[in-house]
Amino acid sequence: MIAPDFSASPLPSLMSLSGRVSVVTGGAGGIGLAIAKRFAEAGSSVVIADLQQSQVDEAAQMLSHTYGVPALGVTTDVRVEQEVIALLDRTVSALGRLDAFVNNAGIYPVRPALEMTADEWDRVHSLNLRGVFIACREAARRMIAGGRGGVILNIASVSGFRGRPGMSAYVASKHGVVGLTKSLAAEWGSEGIRVLGIAPPLVSTPGMAQWQKSERSQTSSGTGPGSVEKLVTANLPLGRIGVPDDIARVALFCASDLSALMTGSTLAVDAGLMCY
Ligand SMILES: NC(=O)c1ccc[n+]([C@@H]2O[C@H](COP(=O)([O-])OP(=O)(O)OC[C@H]3O[C@@H](n4cnc5c(N)ncnc54)[C@H](O)[C@@H]3O)[C@@H](O)[C@H]2O)c1
């Protein structure tokens, strides 16, 4: 399948996801929920995959009520292969197709390498890298069966490009996501599947609020208590950390036909952090 040329398409249709079906993992909160909202606003039906039934139902109801699109909540632990397969099966049986899959669910615990057990390493990688791989594979299988291609979007991190004390498992997992994105893009381009990544810096989310409270996060950032955000902001050319919608707008660009000739890249949405 050769990438279509949209030169003659008007801007509103290029930005639209109308008639399409998208899945967002970790979609009940933080960056995932912001992505789900922008996708729904652009007309996509949305499936929210997250850990708890009440969370996914609430998010799905909010999306269909606010944006008037079909939305479905599916309880899914991305670490469990059979649950990811069931998520994709349910998506296609309930909504008829799959156009975009966002691998957003991720954890970012701090643990100095000298204290890290093999089990803790595996816990991070089972979600952040192994889970992402399985979801990519299952999404691609359904996109290929549908014959229309699609977009897989992996939420990486600036930690996919840089090292960071106290976060070796996380950093390694996100470097893995950046590499996986390139490899799968090369493997599935001929099927019309684009695979892209986004690398945020610090984004204010419920998970990040908890992370900042932990004493260990100060060590990882080389700061004292309460000053992680201050230190990061001081190094950002654009002067502030991210809010979830900063990431969601770029996710919409990636999932839409605006980015039709892009695949394999991981876009830094980082307020300029990577300039240094
Ligand atoms: N917030 C940041 O500063 C930041 C920076 C760079 C990258 N990221 C990446 O962005 C993504 C989202 O981060 P966030 O800050 O919005 O996180 P968050 O903790 O605020 O939200 C994550 C969501 O994922 C869900 N989740 C957790 N484990 C899951 C599992 N096993 N299966 C399914 N769902 C699960 C949680 O219930 C939650 O709703 C992560 O991949 C993270 O690594 C975040």
The ligand as a Gaussian input file, in Angstrom:
#p B3LYP/6-31G(d) Opt

LIG

0 1
 N        3.353000      12.722000      33.054000
 C        4.592000      12.880000      32.589000
 O        5.340000      13.783000      33.024000
 C        5.115000      11.984000      31.486000
 C        6.332000      12.341000      30.882000
 C        6.825000      11.541000      29.868000
 C        6.132000      10.408000      29.475000
 N        4.969000      10.079000      30.088000
 C        4.288000       8.854000      29.655000
 O        2.931000       9.159000      29.350000
 C        2.111000       8.035000      29.645000
 C        0.945000       8.459000      30.527000
 O        1.468000       9.058000      31.702000
 P        0.532000       9.851000      32.741000
 O        1.430000      10.767000      33.472000
 O       -0.672000      10.370000      32.052000
 O        0.155000       8.653000      33.728000
 P       -0.992000       8.562000      34.860000
 O       -0.414000       7.680000      35.915000
 O       -1.497000       9.893000      35.250000
 O       -2.128000       7.775000      34.064000
 C       -1.842000       6.495000      33.555000
 C       -3.116000       5.732000      33.291000
 O       -2.711000       4.403000      32.901000
 C       -3.472000       3.462000      33.658000
 N       -2.696000       2.221000      33.817000
 C       -1.662000       1.994000      34.650000
 N       -1.247000       0.712000      34.537000
 C       -2.043000       0.134000      33.601000
 C       -2.125000      -1.177000      33.053000
 N       -1.309000      -2.159000      33.479000
 N       -3.047000      -1.424000      32.099000
 C       -3.897000      -0.445000      31.690000
 N       -3.881000       0.809000      32.178000
 C       -2.960000       1.085000      33.133000
 C       -3.738000       4.149000      34.988000
 O       -4.863000       3.572000      35.637000
 C       -3.986000       5.600000      34.545000
 O       -5.352000       5.845000      34.204000
 C        3.024000       6.981000      30.272000
 O        3.416000       6.041000      29.296000
 C        4.223000       7.794000      30.732000
 O        5.419000       7.043000      30.786000
 C        4.434000      10.850000      31.091000

